[in-house]
Amino acid sequence: MENVTKIKENQKTTLTNYICMSKTQNYTSVKELMQKGEELIKNGQTDYMEANIDNNIMSILLFTSGTTSNSKAVMLSQKNIASNIYAMQCVEDIRSTDTNIAFLPYHHIFGSTCMIMMLASGVKTAFPDGLRYIKQNLNEYKVTLFVGVPVLIEAIYKAIMKEIEKQGKAKLIKIAIVLSNSLRKLHIDLRRKLFKQVIDALGGELRFVISGGAPADPKISKGFNDLGIKTVQGYGLSETAPVIAAENEKVMKNGSVGVPMLNDTIEIVNQDENGIGEIRVKGPNIMLGYYEMPELTKEVLKDGWFYTGDLGYYDKKGILFVTGRNKNMIVLRNGKKIFPEELETVVNRLEIVEESMVFGLPDAKNKEDVKIAVKIVYNKEVVKEKYPNASKEELYKIVWEQIKQLNTTFPRYKHIQKMILTQEELIKTTTKKVKRQEEMKKILGETI
């Protein structure tokens, strides 16, 4: 209230209307506006409801995050957005009694479409005070569900596990999970009771988490599901408004992105010997094109199909797995293919690792070949707690030994041969995806 009054008294502002969520003497309230609207409708003012809408013209213009190339302006219609919201409502367990917390930015399609979906489902939405107050806000608003990117979901899960370890209950929780999973095979689900204390730490009401925007660590998804907090992963792009596949109540397989949405058709084309190929999709949610980029639009839109540039495969049950981005794929001189995202998922599980980026570094001796390298941002808190007196050289050796240990679990051609260690955060988009192209420029500039 005080902040709004300050704005109003500021003579430089051009604002003319001030609306308050609750009733007050000084400002118009939302309830008063609703009452006024009802009166207008009763008196025959129906222009808004009877407005003619062209579903197929551009209604939204937004930019892609530009992780591997320059950002592009995507043209989306009302039909694109509405069809996707309808598809999500048909398959996901969203209830009108839910309370959502809005973590995602609204200038990106994932955040904006999910917000509209919540409104369409009658869900109450709370806005967080910031990432550092996540746990406090989950408690304060009694959040039942949220949609987030993997980096956020992983941070919440790691915070839970760290607290469990501090209390000396890690072994007890592991035993309880084994017991719980055995009972579930007999159709006895006691997770919400067995892990009540853990769920209470997250407000006591959290039941559903939707992950999207980037590949999620299967271990994290499984961890939440083991505790009784249903966690599903979805897959999509700005160009597809955005969701084209997702896990749901009936189809959940750890590490997958589920099945196509009910109004989408997804095919895998140009498959290799392992059945991995480019993902293409056709449906009512496919964009109109890139704004003022007809040639680029023709490259990705062909005969009604949108070519995603992502690589993936279907398993025997028709469940979709995304292996990585075509542009990110590293091809060795012997023809072997490596998906950086696959290795990053494993590297990021190391306690000392905050985040990482796997890439192909040109071989100094043979420019036609590349070496698998990784840039690691170490977790400052872990280092402070476990290696407080380690020098930079000693810390490098500690992390490198852990990477060498991981290498023993990979096929030889996937072995990481070089490591860059830093405390500086990787360059990211606003949805927390690493800008690989910018990072590579920085890395090559430092290593030349």
CORWONOR-V183348 format. One record per backbone hydrogen bond with DSSP energy under -0.5 kcal/mol. CO is the residue of the C=O (numbers start at 1). NH is the residue of the N-H. Records with the same first field share a line. If there is no record, write none. Layout:
# CORWONOR-V183348
CO=NH ; NH
This chain:
# CORWONOR-V183348
1=5
2=6
3=7
4=8
5=9
6=10
7=10
9=11
10=13
18=28
20=30
27=24
28=20
29=33
30=34
31=35
32=36
33=37
34=38
35=39
36=40
37=41
38=42
39=43
40=45
41=44
44=46
46=50
48=51
53=55
54=57
55=79
57=78
60=76
62=74
67=437
72=64 ; 74
73=291
74=62 ; 76
75=288 ; 289
76=59 ; 60
77=81
78=82
79=83
80=84
81=85
82=86
83=87
84=88
85=89
86=90
87=91
88=91 ; 92
91=249
92=94
95=98
98=124
99=144 ; 145
100=126
101=103
102=128
105=108
108=112
109=113
110=114
111=115
112=116
113=117
114=118
115=119
116=120
117=121
118=123
119=122
124=100
126=102
130=133
131=134
133=137
134=138
135=139
136=140
137=141
138=142 ; 143
144=207 ; 208
145=101
146=210
147=103
148=212
149=152 ; 153
150=154
151=155
152=156
153=157
154=158
155=159
156=160
157=161
158=162
159=163
160=164
161=165
162=166
163=167
164=169
165=168
169=173
170=174
171=175
172=176
173=177
174=178
175=179
176=180
177=181
178=182
179=183
180=184
181=185
183=186 ; 188
184=187
187=189
188=190
190=193 ; 194
191=195
193=196
195=199
196=200
197=201
199=202 ; 204
200=203
207=230
208=146
209=211 ; 232
210=148
211=234
216=218
217=220 ; 221
218=222
219=223
220=224
221=225
222=226
223=227
224=229
225=228
228=230
230=209
232=211
233=247
235=244 ; 245
237=240 ; 242
238=241
239=287
242=237
244=261
245=235
246=259
250=252
251=248
253=256
258=320
259=246
261=264
263=284
265=282
267=269 ; 280
269=278
272=275
276=272
277=312
278=269 ; 280
279=308
280=267
281=306
282=265
283=286
289=75
290=293
293=297
294=298
295=299
296=300
297=300 ; 301
300=302 ; 307
302=305
305=302 ; 307
306=281 ; 308
309=326
310=279
311=323 ; 324
312=277
313=321
315=318
319=315
320=257
321=313 ; 323
324=311
325=328 ; 329
329=331
330=332 ; 338
332=335
336=332
338=330 ; 340
339=342 ; 343
340=344
341=345
342=346
343=347
344=348
346=349
347=350
350=353
352=354 ; 379
355=377
357=375
359=361 ; 373
360=362
361=371
366=363 ; 369
369=363
371=361
372=417 ; 418
373=359
374=376 ; 420
375=357
376=378 ; 422
377=354 ; 355
378=380
379=383
380=384
381=385
382=386 ; 387
383=387
387=390
391=395
392=396
393=397
394=398
395=399
396=400
397=401
398=402
399=403
400=404
401=405
402=406
403=407
404=408
405=408
406=409
407=410
411=414
412=415
418=374
420=376
422=378
427=435
429=432
433=429
434=436
435=439
436=440
437=441
438=442
439=443
440=444
441=445
442=446
443=447
444=448
